[in-house]
Amino acid sequence: MRRLNIAERPDWQDTARQFGFTFHHIDGERYWDERYAYAFTLRQIEEDIEDPSAELHSMCLRLVDKIVRSEEYMERLAIPERYRDLVANSWKRRDPSLYGRFDFAYDGSGPAKLLEYNADTPTSIYETGFFQWHWLEQLIDQGRLPESADQFNALHEALAARFADIAPSESVIHFASIADHIEDRQTVAYLEDLARQAGLEPHFVPIDAIGLNIDGRFVDQDQMLIDRIFKLYPWEDMLREEFAMNIARSGTQFIEPAWKALLSNKGILPLLWTEYPGHPNLLPAAFDDDFAGKAMVGPNHVRKPLFSREDGTLNCMAMAALCRALWAVTARRVILYKAMPRWPALATGMLLLAAGSSVRMRWAFRCAKMAARSPAIVRSISPM
């Protein structure tokens, strides 16, 4: 794995606006940064990222099958008792999933280490599936990258194919998010376009405009029945809102399905470690009340609630060792991660690699910020 310093396109912001990518800066700081990229060997992509991603995905599905049969595990993950059957029945029906995103720490010389699984509401889809591919094509056309360069990313095609698997051709599928959240709304707009390419009829509904008719069916702002909906809204919030009591009998198919409430929970990390101790792609993790597990984790660790997003509640121990410290649990249940042997430290921050999971997806990659607000976009480029 090599970092490549590459001059940004002088008109990239105009190009971004042309394609509707308006959240390339967030709070006045760069979110999209094309001044550098990362080159991987084919072996690194296939053996260090793709193969472990497939294996971890299978491990997670086996774990779901175990959790839905265990009241102890459901309690561990703080799944509300009144909705545990909803979650379990969703799994027993094998309600279809569209996608998920593993976040790894990877330095190119050892196994990728799983930090967390964004299984319910992962974003960075538009940037990964379209805009960075456009970047790659432009740089190849300009002779700044060789024609053999490839980002090993078929996310766009894979998502369109998965939509075709999930719903019959020409059927209506609703899409919901917070309407005035720019990143979420544009992510959903991109997924709407993919559904359209798959032969479906997408309809957007603001998440707060979803209603309930007299028959107990969910409806959109035009009173159209919602038979199937992609919602960029987390299950941990949905299951704690008043309308949740209507979900089971509504007849609506949710994407992501209710069983993803288990995998999007940071508590799966100590459960995975319990089921697969010593796995090369896992970090030791423990719940806060597991004293033996905490002793194993040691002093260099990080703490995080079961439900958290974008490092919003990160609490690092041994801050001097931040570059080697990993983390994550709920305000009342905490996971501790053991310090990692190496974290790839860069001049712009630290490197985090993400891989997508989908039934028919070839793994897609991106880079994101960690500790410093200087994100990069990973390009998986063949050796130059």
N, C-alpha and C positions, 0 to 999 in steps of 0.2 A: 504494500500500500504506500503510495507516494502522494504528497501534496504538490499540486501544480499551481503556480502563480500565473494567472491569466488576466490580461487587461479586459475590463468590462466593455461591453458594447456601448458606444457613445449615445445611442438612441434607445437604450433598453427600457427606460421609463416610458417613452412614447409607445414602444412596442407593447409594454405591459398594459398601458391604458387602452390600446387598440383591441387587445384581447380580453379586456375586462378584469385584469389582475390589478385591483386598486388597493390591495392591502400589502403592497411590497415594502411599505414602511409602516411601522406600528409605534404610536406615541412618539413620532419624530425620529425613530431609530430604524436602521436597516433591518428588515426581516429577510428579504431576498438579497443575497450577496453573491455575485458571480465573479468576484476578483480572484477566486481560487477554486480549485476542484480537486478531486481525489481519484487517483488511478489505482485499480486493483488488477491483480493477475486473474486469469480465468480460474485457476485452482482456488484462490482465496474466495472468489464469489461462489463457486460450486461447493467446495468442501467446508469452508469456514462459515458461510452465511446461509446458502440455500439448504444444504442438507440439515444443519442444526435447526433451521426454521421449520422445516417439515417435521422433524422429530419432535420438537417442542410443541408444535400444533397438535400432534397426535397425543402427546403426553397430557396436554391440557384437556382434550376431549375425554380421555380416560378419567381424568380427575373430575370433570363435570359429572360423569356417570356415577362416580363414587359419592360426590357431594349430595346429589339429589336423593340419595338413599340414606343420608346421615343427618339426623337432627343436630348432632353435635357440630358437624361442619357448617350447617346452615346458620347455627347460632354464632359460630366463630366468625362468619362473614357478615354478621349483622343483617341477614335477610329478614324482613319483618315476618313474624310468624303467620299472620293471616294471608300472606302472599307466597308462602313456600310451595304450596300446591300449584299455584300459577306458574312458578319458575320450573318446578319439576315436570309438570305436564307439558310445558313447552319443549323440554328436552326429550321427553318420551315420544312426542309426536315428531321429533326431529325437525322442528320449525327451521326453515332455511336461514342461513347467515350470508351476508354479502361479503364482509371483509373484516380485517383486524390488523393491528400493527404491533410487532414486537420492537422494543427499544433495546439495543445492545450497546455495551462498551466493547470496543475492538481496536487493537493496535496493529494488526497485521502479522503479529508473530505468535499469538497464542489463541486459544479458543475464545470466540465471542461470548460475552457474559450477559445474560438476560437481566435487564434492569426492571422492566415491567412490560405488561401486555395491555395495550390500549385496544380492548376487544369490542367496545361498544360504540364510541363516538370519535374514532380517529379522524384527524384532519390532515393537512398537507397533501391532499389527494390531487387537487388541481395543479399544484406546483410540480409534483412528481410525475403525474400522468401526462401533462401537456406542456407546461411552460419550460421545464428543463429540457424536454425533448426538442422543443423549438430552438432553445439555446444551442444545443448540440448540432442540430442541422445547420444553423446559421454559421457556426464556427467552422464546420466542415466545408461549407460552400465558400467561405472566405479563405480557406487554406490554412487556418490557424490550428486545426486539428486534422489528423490523418483520416482518410476515407474509411479506414478500418475501425475507427473509434466507435464504440457502442456503449450505451449505458445499461445494458442488460435489464431493461425495464419494459415490460409489456403490461403495465398496470391498466392503461387505458383500454386496451383490447380485452383484458381479462375481466374487468368490471362490466363492460358491455355484454360479454358472453355470460357472465353470472346473472345479470338482470334477465337475460333471455331464459335462463334456467329457472329462475324464481317465479316468473309470472308468464301467463300465456300471451302470445302475440296480440297486440291491439288492445290489451286490457288497460284499465286506468290504474295508475299508482300515484298516490299522494306523496308529497315531500314536505317536511315540516322542519322549521328551525326558528330561532329568535329572529324576527324579520329585520331588526335594525342593527344586528351584529354583523358587520361587514364580512369578516372572514367566514363565519358560519353560513351566511346567506349565499356567498359566492361559491363556497364548497358545494352546497346543496344545488345551486344552479348548474354547476358542472355535472353533478350526478344526474340531474334531470336530463341534461343533454345526452348523457350516456344511455339512459333509459330510453330516450327517444330513438337513438341509434339502434337499440335492441328491439325496436318495433312496438314499444309501449307508449301510453299516453300519459305523460306526467302532468300533475296539477300541484301547484304550491299552495300551502296553507300556513299562515303564521301559527306558531305553536300555541299562542294564547287566543287564537280564533277558533280552535277546535271546540265543537259543542256536542251536546248529547240530545238526541230526539226522544220523543215519548216512548219509542220502542226500545230504548237503551242502546241505540246504535250511535257511534261517533259520526259526526257530520262536519263538513268544512264550512267556510264563511258563506257559501252559496247554498247551504243545506243539502249538498251532494253527499251521499253515503260514502264513508271511508272504508272500503273493503280491504285495502292494503296500503301501508304507509311506511316510508322511510323517515325516521325521526332522528335528527341530530340533537338529541336530548337524552341525558343519561338515565338509565333505569333506576339508579339509586335515588334520584329525585322523583321519578315517576311513581315509584312504589311508596312514597311518603306524601303524596298529594291526595286531595280529597277524591278526585275522579278515579283513582286507582281501583276502587271497589267495582267499577264498571268494566274493567278491561277484560276479565275472563269471559263474561257473557256478551261482549260487544260484537263478536264475530269478526273483528278486525285482525288482520295479519300484520304484525309489527316487524320491521327490519331496522335494526337488529332485534332478534327475538329475545324473550324474557330470560332464557337461560344464559344469555351473555351478561346478565347481572352478576353472575358468579365469576366469570373470567376477567371482567373489567375491575374487579375488586383486588386491591393490593394484597389481601390476605391469601391469595393463591400462591404467593411466593414462598411463605413458610410451609404451606401444604405441599407444594411441589418438592421442596427440599426434604420433607418428611417421606414422601413417596419415592423420591429418587435421590437419596443422599449421595453426595460426591459426584453428581453428574457434571461433566466438564463445562457445560454451558449454563450452569446454575451457580448462584452465590448463596452461601449459608445465610439463612434468614430465620427469624424466630418471632413469635408473638411476645408482647411485653410481659405477660404473666408466666412465660416459660423460662424459669430461672436457669435451667440447665442449658437451654438454647441460647440464652443471653450470654452465659459464660463462654460458650463456644464461639459466639460472634466476636466477643472481645471489645476493647475500648474504642477502637476506630470503627465507627459505624454511623449510620444515618437513620433518622426516625421519620416516619410519615404516617398520616391517617389512612385507614382503609379506603376512604373516598377522598381523592384529591386530584388536582389537575394542574399540569404545567408547573410542577415544583412549588405550588402555592404555599405549602405548609412544610417545606424542607427544614429540618433541624439537624444540622451536622454536629457530630461529636468529634473532638480532636480536629479543630478547624485547620491546624497547621498541616494536616495530612489530607486536605480536601481533595487533592488530585488523585488520592488513592482511596478515598472514602465513598462508599455507595450507600444508597439508602432505600428506605421507605418507611405508620399505620394509623382506626377511626379515632376520633378524639379519645375514645376509651380503650382502644386496642391498638397496640403499636407493633410494627415490624422493625426488626433491626437487621441490617445487612453487614456482613463481614467486609473489612477493607479489601479492596481489590489489589492484586499484585502490581498492576500497571494501568494507568489511565493515560491515553494519548494526549499529552498537553501540547497545545499549539499557541502560536503567537496571538491568535484571535480568541482564545478561550479553550474549550475542551470539546473533543469529538464524540458525538453520539450517532450511532448508526441504527437505522430502523429498517425492518423487513416486513413486508405485508403478508397476510395469510388470507387465502380464499380457496374455495374448493377447486377452482380451475385456474388459479392465479400462479403465474411465474413470479418469483419474489421480486419486489421493487425496493429500491434503496433511496435513502435521503440522509442528509445530515441536519442536525438541529443543535441549538445552543444548549450549553450546560454550564451553569455558574456565571458565565459572562454573556452579555447580550450582543453577541457577534456571530449570528448564525451563518452557516454555509449550506450549500446544496451539494450533496454527494452525486457525482457522476461516476458510474461504474464504466471505466474506459479500458478497452483492451490495451495491452502493453505497447508502448511506443518506442 
